[in-house]
Every structure is written in C-alpha cells, then in structure tokens.
C-alpha cells in the first residue's frame, strides 16, 4: 500500500516556520482576489523562485514565508490565507488566460473587435449604395414608370379622343367628298397605330390631321410675284416635246394681313410634295404673254391677283385660265 502525501489545506497562520492549515473562508473580498492575482503575478515574474521551490517539490510553507517577506518589504500586509490562496491559484492556473479555440464565433468576435477599421468604409459604401438606389428610383426608375403610364393613358384615351375630334372638325369644314376620304385615311392610320401601341405613328397621324385642318381653315389670295431680281414667269422645254414649251407664272399666297404663307404644293415634274411660299402655276402661252407685256410696260404687274383660296377648300380658284401642273423649283 502506497503512502500518499495528504494535500495541505489552506493556511491561515505562519509562526516560526510552522504553517497551520485551517478550513478556508466561505467568501473572499475583492481585495483578497486582487492580492491573490498579484501574488500569482509575483510568482510568475520570479521564475527562479517558482522553479526552485514548487517545481522541486519544496514545501509550500517556505514559498509562503518568502512571499510574506516580499510584501512586508513593500509595506504591504497580506494574510496567510491570502498568500496560500495565491499559491493555490498559481498551481491551478486560475488567473491564466487560455485563448479560445479557433471557430466561427472567434472569427466573428475578432471582426467585431476590429470594427473601427472596416465599419466606416462599409457604412460609407452602404450609404452610397442607398443614395445611388434612391437616385435611381427617383431620378430614373420613377420617371420611366411615370412616362410609361402617361404613354398608356395617351394611347388609351388622349390620342383616340384627339383623332375623333379632328376628324369631326375637318369633316365639318370640308366642302367636298375628296377631303372626307383623305381625313378618313389619316384617322384610320392613327387608330391602327393606337392598337399596335405605336405612339409615334399615332402622333404622326394627329399631326397630319392638324395640318389638313389648318390648310382648310386658311384663306388667302394667289398673287403673281413682282419684285426686283425675282421671276414673275418662266417656261420649260420638255425633252420629249421641245416644240411645245410649258409656261408658268410664279405666284405666292398672301393672307388678309399681307403675310406670305406656306402652302402645300405638288411638283408635276418630280411628283414630290412639300410646303412652299413661292411656286409656279402652269398657264397657256396667251396668259403668260399678257403678264409679260404688263410687266414690261413699267416693271409693275397691274393685275397681279389671279386667284383666291376659300375656307373649306385645299386649293385656290383662279380668275385666269390655268392648266394642270405646278412646280416649286427652277
């Protein structure tokens, strides 16, 4: 049977190298704990003392006596019980910090500890993202959505209503069935575009109807141009009939206020149409010669007004004999 050395109980008194052990107190004060920590720290910093006494299986009372001498030399009174508790704390590694094992929790803790390095940049990035998101929402997304909704409202309500109103107004202005046919063509083009969701094409139809309405509403006088350095008339010799020239009087449309208007004209030579302020009206040679003689007399055409365009009509009625065909370039 092996003899075991009984484990000494906490010491409460040291007297003449004698250590008397007693039961430990049930509670320790904060000062006792702090002193015990200091004892452990003292023992750790006196490595030779620890190795020479504890690691060499020396008796604990000698270590306690030396500790008491150290604290007494510093003018600090430490109870035997507190000294013994400090020695026990060293043996038990009570005040030794053992780092935790690596885990996802420790990683999160380290990231949190270093938050002063990454928090501001991350917060700034998040703030910038929020600002950019807000700018996109209110500056791009929201306006685009509002625009799309406005277009749908136009296609479903506004544009069809405009098309119908313009058709009715033009039909009331028009004085012949040919205009009604033209109006219906423009109107149907617009309705087909609405069904296809083609806003641009629908607006083109509305524009055509507005122009047609404006032309019908206009009233003007057709006047032969009679200004210095400008043609009042000219003739063209066709390639296929050089013996039969075509004669034209150069005219303009003037409203009641004396303003020269732009009117739609189709060229007999190119088959193109456009709005012009000056154009040529084809006339018989006799009318051409009459105007030429009038201007040659005093460089002034006495009877320059040769036609009038009434409201509800697209073309003027002439007071002189004219032939089919107009031109707008020479």
C-alpha positions in Angstrom: 0.0 0.0 0.0 1.5 3.3 -1.1 1.6 6.2 1.3 0.1 9.3 -0.2 1.1 12.7 1.0 -2.0 14.4 2.2 -2.9 17.6 0.3 -2.4 20.6 2.7 -5.4 22.7 3.5 -5.3 26.5 3.0 -3.0 28.1 5.5 -4.4 30.7 8.0 -1.2 31.3 10.1 2.5 31.2 9.7 4.6 31.1 13.0 8.3 30.4 13.3 8.4 28.3 10.1 5.3 26.5 11.2 2.4 26.5 8.8 -1.0 25.8 10.4 -3.8 24.9 8.0 -7.4 25.6 8.6 -10.6 25.5 6.5 -10.9 28.3 4.0 -13.3 31.1 4.5 -16.6 30.8 2.7 -16.3 34.2 1.0 -13.5 36.4 -0.3 -13.5 40.1 -0.6 -12.5 41.9 -3.8 -9.2 43.0 -2.1 -8.4 39.4 -1.4 -8.9 38.4 -5.0 -6.8 41.3 -6.3 -4.0 40.4 -3.9 -4.2 36.8 -4.9 -3.8 37.9 -8.5 -0.8 40.0 -7.6 0.7 37.0 -5.8 0.4 34.9 -8.9 1.9 37.7 -10.9 4.8 38.0 -8.5 5.4 34.2 -8.6 5.4 34.3 -12.4 7.9 37.1 -12.6 10.2 35.3 -10.2 10.7 32.3 -12.3 13.7 31.0 -10.3 11.8 31.1 -7.1 9.0 29.1 -8.6 11.2 26.6 -10.2 13.4 26.3 -7.1 10.5 25.8 -4.7 7.4 24.5 -6.5 9.0 22.5 -9.3 11.5 21.0 -6.8 8.7 19.7 -4.6 9.7 22.1 -1.8 7.3 22.7 0.9 4.7 25.4 0.4 5.4 27.0 3.7 8.8 28.1 2.6 7.4 29.7 -0.5 4.7 31.5 1.6 7.4 32.7 4.0 9.3 34.2 1.1 6.2 35.8 -0.3 5.5 37.3 3.1 8.9 38.8 3.2 8.5 40.3 -0.2 5.2 42.0 0.7 6.5 43.1 4.1 9.5 44.7 2.5 7.0 46.7 0.4 5.0 47.7 3.4 2.0 45.6 2.4 0.4 43.3 5.0 -1.0 40.2 3.5 -2.8 37.5 5.5 -1.6 33.9 5.5 -4.8 32.8 4.0 -4.5 35.2 1.0 -0.9 34.1 0.4 -1.9 30.5 0.4 -4.8 31.2 -1.9 -2.3 32.9 -4.3 -0.1 29.9 -4.3 -3.1 27.6 -5.0 -4.2 29.9 -7.8 -0.8 29.6 -9.5 -0.9 25.8 -9.2 -4.5 25.7 -10.6 -3.7 28.3 -13.4 -6.7 30.2 -12.1 -5.6 33.6 -13.5 -4.1 32.2 -16.7 -5.7 33.3 -19.9 -6.3 30.4 -22.2 -7.2 31.6 -25.7 -10.3 30.1 -27.2 -10.0 27.5 -29.9 -10.5 28.8 -33.5 -14.1 28.7 -34.5 -16.7 30.8 -36.4 -17.6 32.5 -33.1 -14.0 33.6 -32.5 -13.7 34.9 -36.1 -16.9 37.0 -35.7 -15.5 38.3 -32.4 -12.2 39.4 -34.0 -14.1 41.0 -36.8 -16.2 42.9 -34.3 -13.1 44.0 -32.3 -11.6 45.4 -35.5 -14.8 47.3 -36.5 -13.0 50.7 -36.2 -11.1 49.7 -39.4 -13.9 48.3 -41.5 -17.1 49.9 -40.1 -16.6 53.3 -41.6 -15.8 52.1 -45.2 -18.6 49.6 -45.1 -21.0 52.1 -43.7 -19.9 54.6 -46.3 -20.4 52.0 -49.1 -23.9 51.1 -47.8 -24.8 54.8 -47.5 -23.5 55.4 -51.1 -25.5 52.4 -52.3 -28.6 53.7 -50.6 -28.1 57.1 -52.1 -27.5 55.6 -55.5 -30.5 53.4 -55.2 -32.6 56.5 -54.2 -31.3 58.5 -57.1 -32.0 55.6 -59.5 -35.5 55.2 -58.0 -36.5 58.9 -58.1 -34.3 60.0 -61.0 -34.6 57.2 -63.4 -37.0 54.4 -62.4 -39.8 56.5 -61.2 -39.8 58.9 -64.1 -39.6 56.0 -66.6 -42.6 54.4 -64.8 -44.5 57.7 -64.9 -43.6 58.2 -68.6 -44.8 54.6 -69.4 -48.1 55.2 -67.5 -48.5 58.6 -69.3 -48.0 56.9 -72.7 -50.6 54.2 -71.9 -53.0 56.9 -70.9 -52.4 58.7 -74.2 -52.9 55.5 -76.2 -56.0 54.5 -74.4 -57.7 57.9 -74.0 -56.0 61.1 -75.2 -54.9 60.1 -78.7 -58.2 58.3 -79.7 -60.1 61.3 -78.5 -57.9 63.7 -80.4 -58.2 61.7 -83.6 -62.0 61.6 -83.3 -62.3 65.3 -82.6 -60.0 66.3 -85.5 -61.9 64.0 -87.9 -65.2 65.6 -86.9 -63.9 69.2 -87.2 -62.4 68.6 -90.6 -65.5 66.9 -91.9 -67.5 69.9 -90.8 -65.0 72.3 -92.6 -64.6 70.2 -95.8 -66.6 71.3 -98.9 -66.1 68.2 -101.0 -66.0 64.4 -100.6 -62.3 64.1 -101.7 -61.3 65.8 -98.4 -63.5 63.4 -96.4 -61.7 60.4 -97.9 -58.3 61.9 -97.0 -59.5 62.6 -93.5 -60.7 59.0 -93.0 -57.3 57.7 -94.2 -55.4 59.7 -91.7 -57.8 58.9 -88.9 -57.6 55.1 -89.6 -53.8 55.3 -89.7 -53.9 56.8 -86.2 -56.4 54.2 -84.8 -54.3 51.3 -86.2 -51.2 52.8 -84.5 -53.0 53.0 -81.2 -54.0 49.3 -81.4 -50.3 48.4 -82.1 -49.1 50.6 -79.2 -47.1 52.8 -81.6 -47.4 56.2 -80.0 -45.1 57.9 -82.5 -47.1 56.7 -85.5 -50.3 57.7 -83.8 -48.9 61.2 -83.2 -47.9 61.4 -86.8 -51.5 60.8 -87.8 -52.6 63.6 -85.5 -50.0 65.9 -87.0 -51.3 65.1 -90.5 -54.9 65.8 -89.4 -53.9 69.1 -87.8 -52.1 70.3 -91.0 -55.1 69.3 -93.1 -57.4 71.2 -90.7 -55.1 74.3 -90.8 -55.0 74.2 -94.6 -58.8 74.1 -94.8 -59.1 77.0 -92.4 -56.7 79.3 -94.3 -58.0 81.9 -96.6 -55.6 83.7 -99.0 -55.1 85.4 -102.3 -52.8 84.0 -105.1 -50.6 86.8 -106.3 -48.0 86.9 -109.1 -44.6 87.7 -107.7 -43.5 91.2 -108.9 -40.3 92.2 -107.1 -36.9 93.2 -108.5 -34.5 90.4 -109.3 -37.3 87.8 -109.0 -39.0 85.8 -111.7 -42.7 86.6 -112.4 -42.8 83.8 -115.0 -40.7 81.2 -116.8 -41.0 78.4 -119.4 -39.7 74.9 -119.6 -38.9 73.0 -122.7 -39.7 69.2 -122.2 -37.1 66.8 -123.6 -39.8 64.7 -125.3 -41.6 67.7 -126.9 -39.1 70.6 -127.5 -41.5 72.3 -129.8 -44.1 72.7 -127.0 -42.8 74.7 -124.1 -44.6 74.7 -120.7 -45.3 78.2 -119.4 -45.6 79.1 -115.7 -46.5 82.2 -113.6 -44.6 82.4 -110.4 -47.0 83.1 -107.5 -47.3 83.3 -103.7 -50.2 83.0 -101.2 -51.0 86.2 -99.2 -53.4 86.3 -96.3 -55.6 89.2 -95.2 -52.8 90.7 -93.1 -50.4 90.7 -96.1 -48.4 87.8 -94.8 -46.9 85.3 -97.2 -48.0 81.8 -96.3 -46.5 78.4 -96.8 -48.9 76.2 -98.7 -48.8 72.5 -99.8 -47.7 72.2 -103.5 -47.0 69.1 -105.6 -44.5 69.2 -108.4 -45.7 67.9 -111.7 -42.0 67.3 -112.7 -40.8 65.3 -109.7 -44.1 64.1 -108.2 -42.9 65.3 -104.8 -45.0 67.5 -102.5 -43.9 70.0 -99.9 -44.9 73.3 -98.2 -43.6 76.4 -100.0 -44.0 80.1 -100.1 -43.5 80.5 -103.9 -44.5 78.1 -106.6 -45.2 78.1 -110.3 -48.7 77.7 -111.8 -48.9 76.4 -115.4 -50.8 78.6 -117.8 -51.5 78.9 -121.5 -49.0 80.9 -123.6 -51.5 83.7 -124.1 -51.8 84.3 -120.3 -48.0 84.1 -120.0 -47.6 86.7 -122.8 -50.2 89.0 -121.3 -48.4 89.1 -117.9 -45.0 89.5 -119.6 -46.3 92.5 -121.5 -47.9 94.0 -118.4 -44.6 93.9 -116.5 -42.5 95.0 -119.5 -44.5 98.2 -119.7 -43.4 99.7 -116.3 -41.8 96.7 -114.4 -45.1 96.5 -112.4 -47.8 93.9 -112.9 -51.1 95.8 -112.6 -53.3 92.8 -112.2 -51.2 90.6 -110.0 -54.0 88.8 -108.2 -55.1 85.8 -110.2 -56.9 83.5 -107.7 -58.3 83.0 -104.2 -58.5 80.2 -101.8 -61.6 80.0 -99.6 -62.1 78.4 -96.2 -63.1 74.7 -96.5 -61.0 74.2 -99.7 -57.5 72.9 -100.2 -56.7 74.6 -103.5 -57.5 78.1 -104.8 -59.9 79.0 -107.5 -58.2 81.1 -110.3 -59.6 84.1 -112.1 -57.5 83.3 -115.2 -57.2 80.3 -117.3 -54.7 77.7 -115.9 -53.5 74.3 -116.9 -52.8 71.2 -114.7 -49.5 71.2 -113.1 -47.4 73.2 -110.6 -43.6 73.4 -109.8 -41.6 74.7 -106.9 -38.1 74.6 -108.1 -36.4 76.3 -111.1 
